[in-house]
Structures are given as structure tokens and as C-alpha cells.
Amino acid sequence: MKNLVGAAMFAQSGGPTSVINASAAGVFIEALKQEKITAVYGAAHGIRGVLEEDFYDISKEDMEELLLLKNTPSSALGSVRYKLKDAKKDDTDYKRIVEVFKKYNIRYFFYNGGNDSMDTCNKISKYIKKSGWDCNVIGVPKTIDNDLFGTDHCPGFASAAKYIATTIMEVNLDAKVYDTPMVCVIEVMGRNAGWLAASAVLAGHKGLGADLIYLPEIPFSVEKFVSDVKGVCARNNNKCIAVVSEGIHDASGKLICEVLGETGARDSFGHAQLGGVGAQLANLIKNETGYKTRGVELSLMQRCGAHLASKTDVEETFRAGREAVKAACRGTTDKMVVYKRDVDKNGNYKCKYSLVNLKLAANTEKTVPLDWIINDGTYISNEFVDYALPLIQGESKAPLVDGLPRFAKLKKVQAGKK
């Protein structure tokens, strides 16, 4: 809808990243410049902040702090995992959202997140349109999993990949110093898409990588894993580093973390809560071989390691936030911002921005191409290196005070009725 004049609302959802606040900075700074936008709000804890009228007046923030968001990890406004019900079965939440939007004259809504968040954004967009309230809704992508449909890569992925590759290089040097057997199993995030686990091959590109890499795109066999590790040890002075995605599963689809131990916990979207498979596999190898083993779970560190953030990632993410606002102010709605890979006249990588329908982005996962998974499912081809290497370039860090990073400190002046 063109020529809308009113307030803008921004919210963050799902798992944080080291650069998600760069999106927030882009949205806030651009929105504050737009004549059509009369007020800029940031919702606390995603869509829940809208439902509960719990949001902040961004115009009260210092510009210095908004700029510091670019290098501040996690979700500055707070996040949420809240699943909206099917509006045809229960539209209570949707009616409440429209009520709040009308009360505060919200004409622009930006939702920042991954697959599930884009599902929420899509549902809101469709319902608002049917309600008759004019509001442009734009999804701002985010996910270290790199699995959003329609975009070459996702904000946050490159920095997580850089962290993982760097850590593997460091672990490689550390784990092989002794003249005794050592097997190290490193677990990285990734439920159904193995982009993060695949990034381990970047360390191998520098000669300090893992010997084995397992992605959830290929069924995982515990017996084969033991055999693979033993084979590497036999060739490599009884040393082996293996990288596994937390979402690896057997041929029947059962998660290996559930095969080797009982979990059963689920989040609000019905996803099994993952974690621990690296330690489980390390213990299995210890029992099979008697070797010293270590299970290393990178866990939250891979998604909040802003000290290793890619400058390319930070700047692209910041611009993605700005592009979302510009698109909405042009009259665009029901879309998500996406990246398109391009090259300049010298053949160097550059990023262009486009838009894709929210319906396509919602709950559609982009996985690693199967032909990039080689060596009988235990390694990654150079095609991935060519894909990922341009994305991890440059450094972008928070300024240091007393040797420690100075992250953004928002005032969070209440605007809604908490």
C-alpha cells in the first residue's frame, strides 16, 4: 500500500545471532529518516511485545547506541518462540494485533527472524490485509542456519561460519600436541540443514580442518561413524577430529541424539530440542577404542561470537534492515528481503538485494546441495569453499573499553502500555 503515513514497529524473534542487531540498527536508523514514518517502536520479545503492548520508543535512543547495535550480539529487544495459531481456528491473537496496530497507528511492521518467524510474519500479513487495516509488512531475514528459501545466504550465517572454522583451526592445533591417541568430536548447530557443519571445510582449506564432517542431509550410521573414525586414526597416528551437525539422524529419520540417549523435549513449534550428540559420540568412541576423547559443543558461542564477526556479514545485514524500510515506504508488503549474489566488473563478489513472497520464505528450508557432500558422506567439496569464502571477509568489532567490548546500551523508554 503506497503513501501510508504512520508508525513503524520492529520485532526480533527466534534464536539470536552475532549480527541480528545490525538488522535492527538498519531498520531503526532508516525508519527515523523516513518522512512517512511518524514514530518508530521496538517490540519487547517479538510478537509477544505487540500482543502485550510492551514496546519502546526508538526516537529516545542516542544515535551512537543505535550504531553500536551493529556490533552487539544477541537480540537487543529480546526474542521469543511463540507460534501463532491458524487464524481460521482461533484468531484471538490476530484480532489483538490489529487492535494494537490501530491504537498506535502502526502502518509499517518489520519482523526479524528465520523460518518460523517468517511463518509468523506471513500469517500476520495475510490477516491484516483481510482485516482492512492498511499496513505494509516486511520480513527481515536472520538465521545462522542459512536455510531460508530464496536468498543466496542469510544474515548471521557468515559470522557463525567464520567462528566455527576459526575454532576448528585452533582446536586442531591444540588436540594434536600429545603423542597419545586423541579423538575430538565437535558438535555444531543445524537441525535439517548442514550449512554450519559444512563450514568446517573452510578450516581444512587452510590445512587445519576436521578429518570427517557429517551433515543432516545424509542419513547417519553410528556403526559407519565408528568405522570412519578408526580408519582415520589408523592413517593419522591415532588422531581424528570429526565435526557433526546436531541434527544428524539415521535412515529412519530418528535423531542420533535420541538413538544414543533419551531427550523428547519439544519447543513451541514442535521441534525436538537438540544438543549433546557430540559428547554421546565421543563417549561411544572412547568405549570402542579406549582412546582419550573430547566432545566439544560450540552451542551458543557460535551464534554470539561477535568478536569474530565477518565485516561482510555485518554490513550486508545492516543494509538489509535499511532495504526493508525503503521497500515498505515504497508501498511493498508481504515480502521478505533477500540477498542475490553478483560480481563487479573485476569479478569480485558483491551482494544485491531483492524481495521474495513471505509465503515462499515461511517454513521452507534450503539445504546443502547433495553433490557438495563427498567422500561417502564424510566431507565437503570445494564448491562450498567457493560459496562461503567471500562471505566471511573482513573484521567488524565493537570498540574496546578497558580491553573489553563496548556493546550498545539502549534506554528502552516505554512507549506502549506494559
C-alpha positions, 0 to 999 in steps of 0.5 A: 500500500503506497503513501501510508503515513504512520508508525513503524514497529520492529520485532526480533524473534527466534534464536539470536545471532552475532549480527541480528542487531545490525538488522535492527540498527538498519531498520531503526536508523532508516525508519527515523529518516523516513518522512512517512514514518511518524514514530518508530517502536521496538517490540519487547520479545517479538510478537509477544511485545505487540500482543502485550503492548510492551514496546519502546520508543526508538526516537529516545535512543542516542544515535551512537547506541543505535550504531553500536547495535551493529556490533552487539550480539544477541537480540537487543529487544529480546526474542521469543518462540511463540507460534501463532495459531491458524487464524481460521481456528482461533484468531484471538491473537490476530484480532489483538494485533490489529487492535494494537496496530490501530491504537498506535497507528502502526502502518509499517511492521518489520519482523526479524527472524528465520523460518518460523518467524517468517511463518509468523510474519506471513500469517500476520500479513495475510490477516491484516490485509483481510482485516482492512487495516492498511499496513505494509509488512516486511520480513527481515531475514536472520538465521545462522542456519542459512536455510531460508528459501530464496536468498543466496545466504542469510544474515548471521550465517557468515559470522557463525561460519567464520567462528566455527572454522576459526575454532576448528583451526585452533582446536586442531592445533591444540588436540594434536600436541600429545603423542597419545591417541586423541579423538575430538568430536565437535558438535555444531548447530543445524537441525535439517540443514548442514550449512554450519557443519559444512563450514568446517571445510573452510578450516581444512582449506587452510590445512587445519580442518576436521578429518570427517564432517557429517551433515543432516542431509545424509542419513547417519550410521553410528556403526559407519561413524565408528568405522570412519573414525578408526580408519582415520586414526589408523592413517593419522597416528591415532588422531581424528577430529570429526565435526557433526551437525546436531541434527544428524539422524539415521535412515529412519529419520530418528535423531542420533541424539535420541538413538544414543540417549533419551531427550523428547523435549519439544519447543513451541513449534514442535521441534525436538530440542537438540544438543549433546550428540557430540559428547554421546559420540565421543563417549561411544568412541572412547568405549570402542577404542579406549582412546582419550576423547573430547566432545566439544559443543560450540552451542551458543558461542557460535551464534554470539561470537561477535568478536569474530564477526565477518565485516561482510556479514555485518554490513550486508545485514545492516543494509538489509534492515535499511532495504526493508524500510525503503521497500515498505515506504515504497508501498511493498508488503508481504515480502521478505528481503533477500540477498542475490549474489553478483560480481563487479566488473573485476569479478569480485563478489558483491551482494544485491538485494531483492524481495521474495513472497513471505509465503515462499520464505515461511517454513521452507528450508534450503539445504546443502546441495547433495553433490557438495557432500563427498567422500561417502558422506564424510566431507565437503567439496570445494564448491562450498569453499567457493560459496562461503569464502567471500562471505566471511571477509573482513573484521567488524568489532565493537570498540574496546573499553578497558580491553573489553567490548563496548556493546550498545546500551539502549534506554528502552523508554516505554512507549506502549502500555506494559 
